[in-house]
Amino acid sequence: DISVLKRQQRDLAEAERRARESEALLRQKTALLEATLEYMEQGVMMINADRVVEVCNRRALDLLGLPAGLMRSRPSFDEVLAYQWQQDEFSRTPNDIQDFIKRGGLLNEAHVYDRKRPDGRVIEVHSTPIVGGGVLRTYTDISERRRNEERIRHLARHDGLTSLLNRDALLEQLTAALADAAVRALSPQAGTKLAIHYLDLDGFKPINDSHGHIVGDKVLALVGQRIRHAARELDLVARMGGDEFAILQRGVESDEAAVALA
């Protein structure tokens, strides 16, 4: 009676079929994962518990300026950092981040920081611990986001027509300057003064009435340029609205210096 043997053979054949299907599925998933890693917008680096770089996709090579030959050799993370130090990679990185990198550059907890590369790009570095040891790192180019944020901050504090400071920004600076002057006034040593110049344009309305607001806007922009040229670099020039301008003159050594600018 070979019934048991036949059943065992059928079970073995079925197990072998399932194993082949699982292997094919694993190969398919592996190929899909590799393709995803290669063409995703984020740079990806996986460092194992022994600080060896197991994975580094093409985007990470581009964002970090790393040579493909070095990363194919499965280098230690310390070797990668040593290469980056040699390339002066961290020259535009704040001191606290540099200190963190010198201490090894990895933590056993999730964390995010930004750093500026020598080429001016801003990279967001996001680290996530891996169960069992190691770290998964992603690198994202956020240069455009930072430029947009800076543009928004600039628009919030500057006049759109003349690019000078706006009223709110000048009053903020004036408040800070007065507070600083009050503190320095308590010092036995005499400090420098500050002066405010407030200007408006006589005869400006007829320009708008006769030539239109486009020409009037050009006149205001030109006036703003001339005031900025007359003031010093440390002085603050603002358009207060309409045809009104102001200068916060800082570091005034004498009344005569303020009169001279006026």
Secondary structure by P-SEA (a helix, b strand, c coil): caaaaaaaaaaaaaaaaaaaaaaaaaaaaaaaaaaaaacccbbbbbbccccccccccaaaaaaacccaaaaaacccaaaaaaaaaaacccccccaaaaaaaaacccccccccccccccccbbbbbbbbbcccbbbbbbbbbaaaaaaaaaaaaaaaccccccccccaaaaaaaaaaaaaaaaaaaacccbbbbbbbbbbbbcaaaaaaacccaaaaaaaaaaaaaaaaaaccccbbbbcccccbbbbbccccccaaaaaaac
